[in-house]
Amino acid sequence: MLQDFFKYQAQTSPHPLAMEISHAKGSYIYDTSGNKYLDFVAGVSACSLGHQNERVNNAIKNQLDKYSHVMVYGEYAQHPATEYCKLLAQHLPHPLNKIYLVNSGTEATEGALKLARRVTGRSQLISCHNAYHGNTMGSLSVMGFEERKQVFRPLIPDVDFITFNNEEDIQKITTKTAGIILESIQGGAGFIQPQNDFLKKVRARCTEVGAMLIIDEIQPGFGRTGKLFGFENYDCVPDILVIGKGMGGGMPVGAFVASEAHMDLLYDNPKLGHITTFGGHPVIAAACLATLQEITETNIMAETLEKEKLFRKLLVHPLIKEVRGKGLMLAAMTESPNITNEVILRCHKRGLILFWLLFEGTAIRITPPLTISNEEIEEGCKLLLEVMNEVQALHL
């Protein structure tokens, strides 16, 4: 299988982990050699309820027995998508009450950028240095990491960048600005939280100049920070919300959300202002509905904060300089990318899945399923600390 994997499937990096997957269940992934791996990554925050969650699986199977794709998005009323949008809107603050379902987080970003320009009639977009919002051309244009963008230029024009948590930069949002897009917690940059009411102050400036505030919740969203969405931790409500990853319980999905008045601008003048064939796919929407029901009907979000405390209690080691993030969106920071690489790769060989962040080489990603047990956290942290002892001995 590995030979065919490298020969026929396009790669994203020179050195993929190339583990041959047999099956997965709960907090564990199994390879074709019978090895068992404790998953501290959850498909990069996508498998919010773990692997093969019974409620999500049953929803998928039940919908498959009724119908799959029947028509492009927005033409037919389909129960799973309608019920999902209704339930999500009920859990969102005013005025976020209308949802456009798409296929991925980056597509949701594209829709949000278009909507900001459509609402305001302006062109300027603002993002942050070291921001990541996806990898299609519009999303790439608001990525704040030139190394990943350079060979694909020219990108969307009239995009400017500020520094996350720099209050002076807020004044760069002006009456020329269509929208500013921010992660509620910067992901690829190193799980950086807003400080000193930064999001709240950006919100006030956007209101002042008539710009759209777009908050990207693709990573923090759906209970990972102890709230349904990260922005709820920071007393700030966006004009446009971008979601994905954890919303589908492991299925491919995204959405952007705005007020009814703003979202309705996309269906006329021009017609088909945004369109997707498979957005709102009934099988995917059924998985989303089951995932949202499980997150909002149980104590998962409150337990996430207790599990964060356990991680922080256990992850004490000379190689760990700090633990960043909130809830189960955590990053253990080492002093060098070499140490981070060695720890992640050694843990993988020992049966613990960790991963990297996009732009911060010293970070060890810890984003397990929200359903991970305390015993599994203790098991994984024990192994991680053992590996760190090995790495520390090598570097002395």
Beta strands, then each sheet from edge to edge (+ up, - down):
strand 1: 21-25
strand 2: 28-31
strand 3: 36-39
strand 4: 98-102
strand 5: 124-128
strand 6: 159-162
strand 7: 177-183
strand 8: 212-216
strand 9: 240-243
strand 10: 254-258
strand 11: 322-326
strand 12: 329-333
strand 13: 352-353
strand 14: 363-366
sheet 1: 1+ 2- 3+ 13+
sheet 2: 4+ 10- 9+ 8+ 7+ 5+ 6+
sheet 3: 11+ 12- 14+
end
